[in-house]
Amino acid sequence: MTQLKLTCFECGQVNRAPSDRLASAKCATCGSRLVTGKAPEIDLATLQKAARNDDLPLIVDFWAPWCGPCRQMAPEFSKAANSLNGKARLVKLNTEAHQKASTKYGIRGIPTMIKFKSGKEVKRQSGAMPASAIQKWGGS
């Protein structure tokens, strides 16, 4: 049984969870589920910690509330989060609320998705995509 490191998106604590029981894994600090099939909103500090530490791939949607394509892609990103549940964790980061994130990650246009794996950026894609394309992009 392999233990995976996963950052809690509620409190920011790094946890270890058995790979064969991800669906029921909970944070040791706050009790929140670690793998939910949803795409929660996170802040820059949590993103940096998760990107650096997590063993499951992390796919981040950099978006803003005023962006039409971002709003159009939001339900598709949520569908993809559900489909990729257990294979990757998907999160959203509001670049309006966390402007330093755009600078840190070189975000030039939104929506932009970045996939992190083993502490490194491995893929980047700008522009709205349907759930099927996000799943294919995120799963590869």
N, C-alpha and C positions, 0 to 999 in steps of 0.2 A: 504494500500500500504506500503510495507516494503522498507526501505532504506538500501542498502548494501554499505559497505565501500570497495572501490577498489583503489589500487595504480596505478597511471599512469605509464606505462612502458617507456614513453618518458622523462618525467621530474621528476618523483618520488613523485609527490604530491598525498596525500591521498584524495580521493573524496567520496561523497555520491551519490548514483545513485538509482533511483526507480527500484525495482526488476521487475516490469512489463514493463520497457522500457530499458532493458540492451543493446539491439541491437543499440539503438541510443544515449546511454550515452556518454558524452564527458567530458574530463578533464576541470575543471574550470580555470585552470592556462594556459595550452598550447593549449587546443582545440582538442587534439588527442582523438580518440575513445578509450574507456576503454575495450570493449569486441569486439574482431575482428574475432575470429575463426582462427587466425594465431598464430604461436609460435615464438614470437620475441626473439631476443638475448638481455639479460640483464646483468647488472654487479652485484657484490656482495652486494653493498649497497642497490640497488633496490630490490634484492631478499630478503634481511633481512627485509626491510620495508614491502614488500608485504606479506611475510610469517607471520609476526607478526600482521598485521592489516586487511588483506583482509577477507571478509565474504564468498566469493566463494572459493572453494578448488583451490589450486595452485599446479600444477604438473611441476616439474623442471627436465629437461634432462641435466645432467652433462656430457659433451662430450669434445673432443679435435679434431682439424683438422687432425692430423696425424693418428687417430684411424679408421681403416677400418670398424669395426662393427658400430661405431658412424655414419660414412658417409652413411652406408647402412641403418641405422634406421632413418636418418633425414627425408626423404620423408614420411615415415610411421608415424612419430611423427607429421608432418604437417597435414596429413590426419586425425589423431586422434584429433588434435586441432580443426579442422573444425567440426568434428562429435560431440565433447563435448562442442561446443560453447554454452555459457549460463549456462552450468552445472559446468564447471571448466575452469580455464585459464591455458594454457600450455605455458611454456617459456623454453628457452635454455640458459645454462651458460657454456661458454668456459673455461674449467679448465686450459688451457694453458695460457690464457690471465688473468685469475683471480685465481692464484694458492692458495691464502689464502682460497678460498671457499672449496677446497679439504680438507684442514686441519680442517676448521670449521665444516664441515658436515661429516667428517670421510669417504670420498670417497676413496675406496681402488682399485676399478676397474671401467672402463668406457666402454660403457655407463652405467650410473646409474640414475634411476628415483627416485625422492622423492616426495611424496604427502604431502602437508601441509594443515591443516584445523584448523581454530580457533587458530592460533598461534603455533600449535604443529605439529611435524612430525608424520604422522599416518601410512605411508607405505613406503617401500623401495624395489626396484627391480633392480638387475644388469643384464646386458646382453641385446642384441638387441632383439626387439620384433616387430611383424607385427602390423599394425594399429588396427586390430580387437582386438588383445590381449591388446594393450595399452588402447583402449576404455573400454574394460571390466575391466581391472585393475584400471583405473582411475575413472570409473563411480561407482565402488562399495565402 
